[in-house]
Amino acid sequence: MSKRTQPDPDLARWCAALATQAATDEVPAGWLKMSEIATLLGKSESHTAKLIRRSAEQGRCETAMFRVVCGQRVLALRHYRLK
C-alpha cells in the first residue's frame, strides 16, 4: 500500500515567488552592448572589445552596467556610449 500525501498548502505561494523574474534596467538611448557595436562596425567581438577598452582608457567613451534579459536569464552587461 502506498501512502497518499497531502499537497503542501504553501506550494502555490512558492511557485509564485520562484517564478518572479529579476528586475531589469531601462537602457537609456545611446548606450550599446559591445556585440551591438561590433555589428555596427562589421568587426569581430574580440577585436571590438580591444578597441572599446582602448577608447574607454583614453576617455573617448564611457561605460555603465545595466541588467538586461539575455535569453531566459537576467544578466548585468556592460554598455558603452560616446562622450
Order of alpha helices (4+ residues) and beta strands (2+ residues): alpha-beta-alpha-alpha-beta-beta
